[in-house]
Amino acid sequence: MKKRKYFILLVSFIAIVSLFLFFNGGTKEEKGKAEKANISIIWAEYDGLTPEFAKQMKEGFEKKYPNATLTVISTPWNQVHDRLVTSLGGDNPPDLSIIGTRWVLEFKDQLEMPEKWVSKETLDNILPSIKEAVVNGKLLALPDAWGPRFMVYRSDLIQNPPSTFEEMLDIAKKVNNPPDLYGVGMSGKKYAELTEFVYYFYGAGGDFFARNPDGSLGKCTVNSEAGVKALTFMNDLVNKYKVTEPAVTNYTRDELQDLMVSGHLAMMMTGGFTPAILKAKNVPFKWDVSQMPYFEGYKPMTLMVTDSIAFFNSSKNKEMVGKFLDYFYSDEVQIPFQKLIGFPPVTKSASKDPYFQSKVYKVMTEAGAHAKGWPLVAEWTECTDIIWNAIGQVFLGKATPKEALDNAAKQIDAIRGM
């Protein structure tokens, strides 16, 4: 009788333990699988990047950290901002996102300080001069790409590249032979980046905002003499001299680049991504790079762009995110990544690789001495939209450059509460 009682108690105990294990994740092996740290990144589709690279990055990270999974949300650059806004406002925000550094002020309250989670070795290896995502003395994002803009030109057609925009116009008029070849490219369709306007604007000594005595940015000055000069010259290229591709308002930066790659542009102002594409495509014509032109009587000045990786404070796996960033900034990832996107490396160690000693990278390094970035204002995305609308009105003959830019400046001051 006692044996039977003990047997019943033993069976009951086993049943209870089994139920406990079932409702608490089963075996250790099964529980381990369930507890994998899943991190996600909104991954900007840089020109030159391949799906294979993202796949290899994911596989390499998950091999290094078997208890982690990486979700790569591949997104065209022109859609990154909108996707990020939507994702952060939803139920499943990303842990990380590649962003334009100029967006940092917009998202600053949602950002985690990477220095808390990334190793000192990684932080010290990143070039200090390009850590631009600093707000109130705090580094809020790490740079993943940087580079000044310059000119790419057909060296089989142009012996000496232009130093000034006036020289560029003269050359464009000589080589222009539509529809086979257009003298110079012009993107007139709204894009996440304010090209080509910024190249001409900076080349005329322009600044988007006045600087207050305390160093803060004041009223919009896009309608300054420099702004009107830049937009007037752009409009003349399109509508007076007709040395650009037709219907410029149909072309974004990416579509303009396609024209260059196909051999239909003699000159284009761009970044390191275009030479990377030209190399990858092994185009049948000769091309070269030179410094960005500027207007006669002004100092050389070009655009410096930095992109960053934002780390969001809503992440539930901050420690693993830090490990991913350590992995991302290792030479194993950085060297092939920068080769594909065409920018100079962001780390000291990758910069020593022989690949980055070519003329293209030399031109970018030299241009960095006379380059400036986008203004850091929280409303910059809206400002960009307003200026794009002004450019489109001028190209379509609906307003003069002065009228369009005066109106744009008023709208920008209004949204900034000025």
PyMOL commands that set and color helices and strands:
alter all, ss='L'
color gray80, all
select helices_A, chain A and resi 2-23+28-34+51-64+77-88+101-110+114-116+120-125+128-130+165-175+197-203+225-240+248-250+253-261+273-281+318-328+331-341+348-351+354-357+359-370+380-395+401-415
alter helices_A, ss='H'
color red, helices_A
select strands_A, chain A and resi 37-45+68-76+96-100+134-135+138-139+141-148+150-153+209-211+217-220+267-270+288-290+302-311+371-372
alter strands_A, ss='S'
color yellow, strands_A
deselect
rebuild
show_as cartoon
